[in-house]
Each structure stands twice: as structure tokens, then as C-alpha cells.
Amino acid sequence: QVQLVESGGGLVQPGGSLKLSCAASGFSTDSYAIGWFRQAPGKEREGVSCITVSDGTIHYADSVKGRFTISSDNAKNTVYLQMNSLKPEDAAVYYCAAGPKFITPYFYCSGYGTQGSSWGQGTQVTVSS
């Protein structure tokens, strides 16, 4: 059974950092495209960062480029999202998803293939002073 479990969310002050984890079970992350998405109240879901673990291809949304870093640990079958210099507009529920490997990270973050993807339950990130 394919399962994704996010963790690491919480409350942080502007300028602070958080590291989100997406632990996968039932499949190997290097066989899929893995993406971090977020959705804030009243806003559309946004692809934050996506990775093809097998070849290391990565895409970042312009809004997080230079502040967020996606990485993977194959031994732990886990994908991480390190978030630095957090801003109030980064506040959202963050989800990880696993989709078809043949979809490049740019297109996966744009939403292609996400309808048939496996999703985690989400983790809340709040950025506030």
C-alpha cells in the first residue's frame, strides 16, 4: 500500500526555518516523481518544489527559489523540504505527492499527473510573529 506521511510543520516567526519530511512506504521514492505542494485558505494549490529522485532533477517555484531546498534520503525513503527565510505568505498546509516518474519536476509541480498521484495528509506551516 502506497503511503506518504508528512511531518515537521509548525509555528515559526518570519525569517525562521522549518524542515518538512515526507516518509514514503509501499514504494521506492526513486521510482516516482515526488513533489511538495501547498495550499493556503482561499488560494489554489501551488507546486512548491518537485524532484525526480532517480536523476536528481529539481524544480522550484519562483516564490521559494533560493530559500527552500528539496532533498532525498534513499536509505530512509524520505524526501525533505528545508525552508529558510520563511515569510508570512509561506503559511499553508504542505502536502507531498508521488506521481509518474516520466513527468519532469517542472510539469509535476505545474499539476500534470497529480490527479492520479498518491498524497499525504498534509502538515500545517504557520509563519507569524
N, C-alpha and C positions, 0 to 999 in steps of 0.2 A: 504494500500500500504506500503510495507516494504521499509524503507528508513534509510540510515546511513549517518550522516554528521560529518566529521572530522573538528576539529579546533585546534588552539594552535601552529601551526608551525611558523617558523620564522628564523631569523638570530641570531646566538649565537656564542660567542667565544669558542674556545676549553676549556674544563673544566667547561663550563656553564651548565645550566639546562633549560629544557622546559617540560611543561606538555601538552600532547595531550588529546583531548576529542573526544569521538565517541558517538554522541547522536543518539539514535535509536527511530524510530517511526513506528507504524503499527504492532509492535510485541513486546513481552517482552524479554529482554536480557537473562532472566533466563531460557528461553526455547530453547536457542541456544548455540552453541559454538561460542565464539567471539575471533577474532584474530586481531593482529596488524601485518601488513606486510610492507615491504619497498622495494623500487626499485630505484637504482641509475642508471644513464645513462650508458648503455653498460653492465649492470650486470643483472643477473637473480633476480627475485623476491625472497625475503627472509622472512621467517616467523620469526618475532622478539619475540613475546610473545602471548600466547593464553590462554584462560580461559574458563572453564565451570562454569558459574556464579552460577548455582544452587547448586553445591557442592564445589566450590572454588578450584578445581583442576587447577593448573597453570603450564605452561611450558615456559621456557626462552631459547632463542638461547644462545649458549656458548659465542657468541661475546658480549652479553649485560648483561649476568648474573652478579649480584652484582651492576650493575649501573642503570638498568631500573626496574621499578615496575609497574605491571598491577593491576588495582583495578576496582571495580564496585560500583555504587550507584543505587540500585534498585529503590529508590524513584524517581530518575531523569532518570531512564532507560538509563544510560550513563556508558560507560567503559572508563577508563583513562589509559594513559601510562605516568608515571613520568620518565623522562630521566635525569639522572645526569651524571656528569663527561663526558660530550659529547666529542667525538673525530671527527676529520675531516672525518673519514671513516663511521661515522653515518649519514652523509649527504645523503638525499634521499627524495623521495616522500613517505610519510607514508599513508597507507590505513588501514581502518578497514573493517572487513568482518564478516558476520554472517552465520554460517553453521549448519549442523545437530548436535544436542546435543549429539548423541551417539558416535560421533567421539571424542576421547580423545584429549586434548590440544596438546600433543606431535605430534600425527598424523595430526591434523589440521594444525599446524604450518609447518609440513612437506609437506603440499599440498593436502592431502587427503580430498575430499569433497569440495574443493574450487571452482571447476568448476561450480557447481550449486549454489554457495553462492551468497548472496547479498553483494555488495561492495559500499563503499563510494567513493567520488570523489577524495580523497587524499588531503594531506596538505604537503607543502614543508618544509623540515628542512634543513637549511644550517649551517654548522659549519665552521667558518673561522675567522681568526684574521684580 
